Amino acid sequence: MLVKNIFLVAVFFLLGFNSIAQTYSVLHTEGTIFKTATQKALVTGDTFSASDSLSFPKLLSWAVVISASGDLLFVQSSEATTKASKTVVTTIERGLHPVKRKENLPVKDLSAYFKGDQFVFIGNDFSLPIDTESYELNEKLFLLYRYEYNSRIITHKIPFNKERISFHPAFLYEYKGEKIPAQKTTNTELAHFDSNTNLPTFVARFRPIWLNEEQLKKELQILVKVYESTKKMKESKLNTTALFLGYVQDIYGQTDEFYFSEWVQKSYYGK
């Protein structure tokens, strides 16, 4: 879901919304939204106009779109029933700031780093350097990753190598051979565990958001194409990275500025 501190201002999405019919490109969808005329579900890359009718066969379905003029919008049903005939479009206002790490410096306070809110992980291997004076790591002292799923507490020892810890979703969301859907778990907690005393010390609480790299690339490609066509942005890797970072924060949640910038250079431009 959209991060809770995004400010939304509702307006009705009707034919008269603009004197000139606006065109929208779909960036991201959750649930199912049909273009009524074709009865085809909207997916990333699809387009529709202000005159098109949309239907919502599944409750709480929503989409993020970008207008031809470069405005990010949130689309959902105007009714709490299925197959709604009216659609609500809300503008997305920026209200988040990234986790500031211009350099790959060790994190001294994991509680302040995760901030108790949604935190975006991209890909299948998120490696983070931490200050071992704050969190000693060895065979007896280590960090735990735990959450609740179906009334069970699932706990994993976070892999570490010298001064780095690694977040691998395939490992963290598997238990006794069972794959666990991350979106159906409770907020995650980190704890520093001392096996000498068998006592955990609370470190941080947050909601992890795991983004698929290929899906994110599709969304970012559409985003930059629209921005370049509207001449809202001078083409450069620096400007593009800033645009992408703002989009991820607005739609998904806070993320690590240094890690994200490195990911853009290696995964988006490294073709």
C-alpha positions as CSV (number, residue, x, y, z in Angstrom):
1,M,0.0,0.0,0.0
2,L,1.0,3.6,-0.4
3,V,3.0,4.9,2.6
4,K,0.7,6.4,5.2
5,N,2.1,10.0,5.1
6,I,1.4,10.6,1.5
7,F,-1.0,13.5,1.3
8,L,-4.0,12.8,-1.0
9,V,-6.5,15.3,-2.3
10,A,-9.5,13.6,-4.0
11,V,-11.1,14.7,-7.2
12,F,-13.6,12.8,-9.4
13,F,-12.2,11.3,-12.6
14,L,-14.9,12.1,-15.1
15,L,-15.0,13.0,-18.8
16,G,-15.3,16.6,-17.7
17,F,-12.2,16.4,-15.5
18,N,-10.3,18.4,-18.2
19,S,-11.5,20.3,-21.2
20,I,-9.0,18.3,-23.1
21,A,-9.0,14.5,-22.4
22,Q,-5.9,13.6,-20.5
23,T,-3.9,10.5,-21.2
24,Y,-2.5,8.3,-18.5
25,S,0.2,5.7,-18.4
26,V,0.0,2.9,-15.8
27,L,3.1,2.5,-13.6
28,H,1.9,0.1,-10.9
29,T,-1.2,-1.8,-10.0
30,E,-2.4,-3.7,-6.9
31,G,-5.4,-5.9,-7.2
32,T,-7.4,-5.9,-10.5
33,I,-8.7,-2.9,-12.5
34,F,-10.4,-3.4,-15.9
35,K,-10.7,-1.0,-18.8
36,T,-14.5,-1.5,-19.2
37,A,-14.6,-1.3,-23.0
38,T,-12.0,-4.1,-23.5
39,Q,-12.5,-6.0,-20.2
40,K,-8.7,-6.4,-20.0
41,A,-6.9,-5.8,-16.7
42,L,-4.6,-2.8,-16.6
43,V,-0.9,-3.7,-16.3
44,T,2.3,-1.6,-16.2
45,G,2.8,0.1,-19.5
46,D,-0.9,0.3,-20.5
47,T,-2.5,3.7,-21.3
48,F,-6.0,5.1,-21.0
49,S,-7.8,8.4,-21.3
50,A,-10.1,10.5,-19.1
51,S,-13.0,9.3,-21.2
52,D,-12.3,5.6,-20.6
53,S,-14.5,3.8,-18.0
54,L,-12.7,1.6,-15.4
55,S,-14.2,-1.1,-13.3
56,F,-12.9,-2.7,-10.1
57,P,-14.0,-6.3,-9.7
58,K,-11.8,-6.7,-6.6
59,L,-12.2,-4.5,-3.6
60,L,-9.3,-2.2,-2.5
61,S,-7.7,-2.4,-6.0
62,W,-5.6,0.6,-6.9
63,A,-3.1,1.9,-9.4
64,V,-0.4,4.5,-9.8
65,V,-0.4,6.3,-13.1
66,I,1.4,9.3,-14.7
67,S,-0.4,11.8,-16.9
68,A,1.0,13.0,-20.2
69,S,1.9,16.2,-18.5
70,G,4.0,14.4,-15.9
71,D,1.7,14.3,-12.8
72,L,1.7,11.3,-10.6
73,L,-1.8,10.1,-9.6
74,F,-3.4,7.5,-7.5
75,V,-6.4,5.7,-9.0
76,Q,-9.1,3.8,-7.0
77,S,-12.8,3.1,-6.8
78,S,-15.1,5.8,-5.5
79,E,-17.4,3.2,-4.0
80,A,-16.9,0.4,-1.5
81,T,-18.5,-2.0,-3.9
82,T,-17.3,-4.1,-6.8
83,K,-17.6,-2.9,-10.5
84,A,-17.8,0.7,-9.5
85,S,-18.7,3.0,-12.3
86,K,-16.9,6.0,-10.8
87,T,-13.2,6.4,-10.4
88,V,-11.4,8.6,-8.0
89,V,-8.0,10.1,-8.9
90,T,-5.9,11.6,-6.2
91,T,-2.7,13.6,-6.6
92,I,0.4,12.3,-4.9
93,E,2.3,14.8,-2.8
94,R,5.8,14.2,-1.7
95,G,6.3,14.0,2.1
96,L,9.2,11.5,2.7
97,H,12.9,11.8,2.9
98,P,15.4,9.0,2.2
99,V,17.7,7.4,4.6
100,K,20.7,9.7,4.1
101,R,23.9,7.8,3.3
102,K,26.0,9.7,0.7
103,E,28.8,7.2,1.4
104,N,28.7,3.6,2.4
105,L,29.4,4.3,6.0
106,P,28.5,1.8,8.8
107,V,25.2,2.3,10.5
108,K,25.5,3.1,14.2
109,D,21.8,3.2,15.1
110,L,19.5,0.7,13.3
111,S,16.4,2.0,15.1
112,A,17.0,5.5,13.6
113,Y,17.9,3.9,10.3
114,F,14.6,2.0,9.9
115,K,12.6,4.6,11.7
116,G,9.7,2.2,12.5
117,D,8.1,2.8,9.2
118,Q,8.0,1.1,5.8
119,F,11.5,0.4,4.4
120,V,12.1,-0.5,0.8
121,F,14.5,-3.4,-0.1
122,I,15.3,-3.9,-3.8
123,G,16.4,-7.2,-5.2
124,N,17.4,-10.4,-3.4
125,D,20.5,-9.3,-1.6
126,F,20.6,-6.1,0.5
127,S,23.9,-5.8,2.3
128,L,24.4,-3.2,5.0
129,P,27.5,-2.2,6.9
130,I,27.0,-1.7,10.6
131,D,29.1,-0.3,13.4
132,T,30.3,-3.3,15.4
133,E,30.9,-1.2,18.4
134,S,27.2,-0.6,18.6
135,Y,26.2,-4.2,17.5
136,E,29.0,-6.7,18.2
137,L,28.8,-9.7,15.8
138,N,30.3,-13.1,16.4
139,E,29.3,-16.7,17.1
140,K,27.7,-15.7,20.4
141,L,26.4,-12.3,19.5
142,F,24.3,-11.6,16.4
143,L,21.2,-10.0,15.1
144,L,17.8,-11.7,14.8
145,Y,15.0,-11.0,12.2
146,R,11.6,-11.9,13.5
147,Y,7.9,-11.5,12.6
148,E,4.6,-13.1,13.1
149,Y,2.8,-15.2,10.5
150,N,-0.4,-17.2,11.1
151,S,0.0,-16.7,14.9
152,R,3.5,-18.1,14.8
153,I,6.7,-16.1,15.7
154,I,9.2,-16.8,12.9
155,T,12.9,-16.0,13.8
156,H,16.0,-16.0,11.7
157,K,19.6,-15.2,12.5
158,I,20.7,-12.5,10.1
159,P,23.7,-13.6,8.0
160,F,26.8,-11.5,8.6
161,N,30.3,-11.2,7.3
162,K,32.8,-9.1,9.4
163,E,31.0,-5.8,9.6
164,R,28.1,-6.4,7.2
165,I,24.7,-7.9,7.6
166,S,22.7,-9.3,4.7
167,F,18.9,-9.4,4.1
168,H,18.0,-12.3,1.7
169,P,14.2,-12.6,1.3
170,A,14.4,-16.2,0.1
171,F,16.1,-17.1,3.4
172,L,14.2,-14.8,5.7
173,Y,10.8,-15.9,4.4
174,E,11.2,-19.6,4.6
175,Y,10.5,-21.8,7.6
176,K,10.9,-25.6,7.7
177,G,10.5,-25.8,4.0
178,E,7.5,-23.5,3.8
179,K,7.7,-20.4,1.8
180,I,6.1,-17.4,3.6
181,P,4.5,-14.5,1.8
182,A,6.2,-11.4,3.2
183,Q,3.1,-9.3,2.6
184,K,1.1,-11.5,5.0
185,T,3.4,-11.1,8.0
186,T,3.3,-8.6,10.8
187,N,5.8,-5.7,11.2
188,T,9.4,-7.0,11.5
189,E,11.6,-6.6,14.6
190,L,15.3,-6.7,14.8
191,A,17.0,-7.8,18.1
192,H,20.6,-8.2,19.2
193,F,20.9,-11.6,20.7
194,D,23.4,-12.8,23.3
195,S,23.6,-16.6,23.3
196,N,25.6,-16.5,26.6
197,T,22.6,-15.2,28.5
198,N,20.0,-16.3,26.0
199,L,18.5,-12.8,26.0
200,P,17.5,-10.6,23.0
201,T,17.7,-6.8,23.1
202,F,15.2,-5.0,21.0
203,V,16.9,-3.0,18.2
204,A,14.3,-1.8,15.6
205,R,10.8,-2.3,14.3
206,F,9.7,-1.6,10.7
207,R,7.6,-2.8,7.8
208,P,9.8,-4.3,5.0
209,I,8.7,-3.7,1.4
210,W,10.5,-6.1,-1.1
211,L,10.5,-4.8,-4.6
212,N,11.0,-6.9,-7.7
213,E,13.9,-5.5,-9.7
214,E,12.5,-6.2,-13.2
215,Q,9.1,-4.8,-12.3
216,L,10.6,-1.6,-10.8
217,K,12.7,-1.1,-14.0
218,K,9.6,-1.2,-16.1
219,E,8.0,1.4,-13.9
220,L,11.0,3.7,-14.0
221,Q,11.4,3.4,-17.8
222,I,7.9,4.7,-18.3
223,L,8.4,7.4,-15.7
224,V,11.6,8.8,-17.3
225,K,10.0,8.5,-20.9
226,V,7.1,10.7,-19.8
227,Y,9.4,13.2,-18.0
228,E,11.7,13.5,-21.0
229,S,8.8,14.0,-23.4
230,T,7.5,16.8,-21.3
231,K,11.0,18.3,-21.0
232,K,10.5,18.6,-17.3
233,M,13.9,17.1,-16.7
234,K,17.3,17.6,-18.3
235,E,18.7,14.2,-19.2
236,S,21.5,13.2,-16.9
237,K,22.2,10.2,-14.6
238,L,22.1,12.5,-11.6
239,N,18.7,13.9,-12.5
240,T,17.3,10.5,-13.4
241,T,18.5,9.0,-10.1
242,A,16.9,11.8,-8.1
243,L,13.6,11.3,-10.0
244,F,13.7,7.5,-9.4
245,L,14.4,8.0,-5.7
246,G,11.5,10.4,-5.3
247,Y,9.2,7.9,-7.1
248,V,10.1,5.0,-4.9
249,Q,9.7,7.1,-1.7
250,D,6.3,8.5,-2.8
251,I,4.9,5.1,-3.9
252,Y,6.5,2.5,-1.7
253,G,8.3,4.0,1.3
254,Q,11.7,5.2,2.6
255,T,14.9,3.6,1.3
256,D,18.6,3.9,1.6
257,E,19.9,6.7,-0.7
258,F,23.4,5.3,-1.2
259,Y,22.2,1.8,-1.8
260,F,19.5,3.0,-4.2
261,S,21.9,5.2,-6.2
262,E,24.3,2.2,-6.5
263,W,21.4,0.0,-7.7
264,V,20.4,2.5,-10.4
265,Q,23.9,2.7,-11.7
266,K,24.5,-1.0,-11.8
267,S,21.0,-2.4,-12.6
268,Y,19.2,0.3,-14.5
269,Y,22.1,1.7,-16.5
270,G,24.2,-1.5,-16.5
271,K,22.6,-3.0,-19.6
